[in-house]
Amino acid sequence: MDVQLGELAAQGCERIYEDKATGTNCERAGLIEMMGFVREGDTIVVSRLDRFARSLSDLFQLLDQLAAKGVAFQCVHQNIDTSSSTGKLTLAILGAVAEFENDLRRERQRDGIAKAKSNGIYKGRRAMVSAERVKELIASGTAISEIARQLGCHRQTVYRLARS
């Protein structure tokens, strides 16, 4: 932490916000305070991207919020500066790569599930509510809302199972 604080001080940062918690979520007191404080024309400086956000989706969500406020973003180690065209291009490329990786992961997941299904290994989640039980409760005159509450499911699930 001392190294990061030194890097930020060397960059001429006037206010430094820090979180003691990990960066795995966006519910961090320092981050929330900073996001509430920044104004148009300000620049946020971080030592490393992984200190600001743990996932690319979080990073882009935070950067969108900053851009909407007219706030620039700089990252010392990755040499990214959204106030320049090159910095914006770097982030756009980073976003495209992240989207590509997500698409590949989803494709591999779909392929793996299809293969497991063909081998009889993957059968999906076990049904939590049986159609027979729903039909019994309906036959006994129980209201749909009450059936959903008793079985811990949504009313639409009760309707779907009743039709099956």
N, C-alpha and C positions, 0 to 999 in steps of 0.2 A: 504494500500500500504506500509506503514511504517513497518508493521509486516512482510510482504513478503520480503522487502528489508533486514530487520534484519536477517531473516532465511537464505537468500542467503549469506549474509556477514558471518554468522556463519559457513556456509559450505565451506568458503574459496574462494568464487568466486572472480576472478580477474577483470572481466568486467561484469557490470550489464546493461542489456537492458530493457527498460520499454516502455510500450505503454499506452497512456492516453485513447485510444479508447477501445471499448469492444473487446473481443476475438471471436466475432461471425464470423469474416472473416479472411482470411490470408493476406489481404492487409494492414498490420500494419507496420508503419515505423520502429519501434524497431525490430520487427521480421525479416523484410527484411534486415535491416542492419546486424543483428546477423547472418542470413543465409549466407550473403555475406562474413562475416568475418571469420567464423569457418573454421578450417583446420583439416586434418587428425590427430588423436590423441587427439583432444580437447574433452571436455565433457560439454554438456549443462545441467545445473541444473535449475529445476523449483520448486517452492514451492508446487504447486498443478497442476494436469493435466488440470483442467478446466481453469487455468490461461494461459496455453499454447495453447490449442485448445478447441473449444466448442463442436465439434462432433467427434465421433470416426473415421469417414472417414478422416476428417482434420488431426486428430492426426496421423493416420497411413500414410497419405501422407507426413506429415512433418518428421516422423520417417524414412520413406523410403529415403527421401532426405538426412537426416543426416547419415544414414547407408551407402549410396552411397559415401559420402565424408569421411567415416571412423571416424565419430564423435559419441561418446557415449552419452547416455541420462540418466539423473537421475531425479527422482521425489521424493522430500523429504517426503511429507505426505503419498503418496501411496507406498513408499518404493520400487520403481522400479529403476533398474539399468541395462541398456542394455549391459554393459560391462561384466556382469555375466550371466552364463547359466540360473540361476533362474530368473533373470530379463527378459531375452528373452522368457522364458517359460511363465512367467506371462503375458507378452504382447501378446503372441500367444493365450493364453487362453482368454484374454480380446477380442482379435479380433474374435475368434470363437464364443464367446457369442454375440458379436455385430452382426455378420453375422446371427446367429440363430434368434436374435430379429428382424432383418430386414426381414428375411424369414417369420416369424410369422406374422409380420405386413402386408406384401404383401398378404399373404394367407387370413388373416382376411378381408383385403380390397377387394380381389377378391370375397370372400364369400358374403360380404355385397353388392357388386355391383350386383352379380347374384341374390340375394334375392330381391333387389330393382327392378331389371329388371323384375323378375317374378311377382312382385306386380304392375308393370306398373309405378313405380315411377322414375326409372333411365332410361333415354333414350339417354344418351350421349350428347355430345356437339351439339348444333344446327348448321346446315350447314351454312357457311358464304357465299357460292356461290351456285347458283342454276344451275342445268344442263340445264334448259330451257334457262337461260340468256346466258350461254356459247354457246349453239347451235345457238341462235339468232345472236350473235356477229360473229360467224364463218360463218353463212349464209350471213351476210352482207359484208363478205370479210375482216374482221379485222384479223390481224396477231395474232398468238398464243401468242407471246411475249407481244404484246400490250394488249390483253385480260387479261393476267396475271397481267400486271401492273395496268390496270384500276380496276380490281376486287380485287387487293391486295392479290393475291395468287401465288403459284408457277406454272410454266408452266406445270409440270407433273400433277397438279391438273386439269388444263384446259383439257389436253389430256384425263385424266380419266373420267371427266364429259362428254366430247364429245362422248366417247364410250358408256356411260350408256344409 
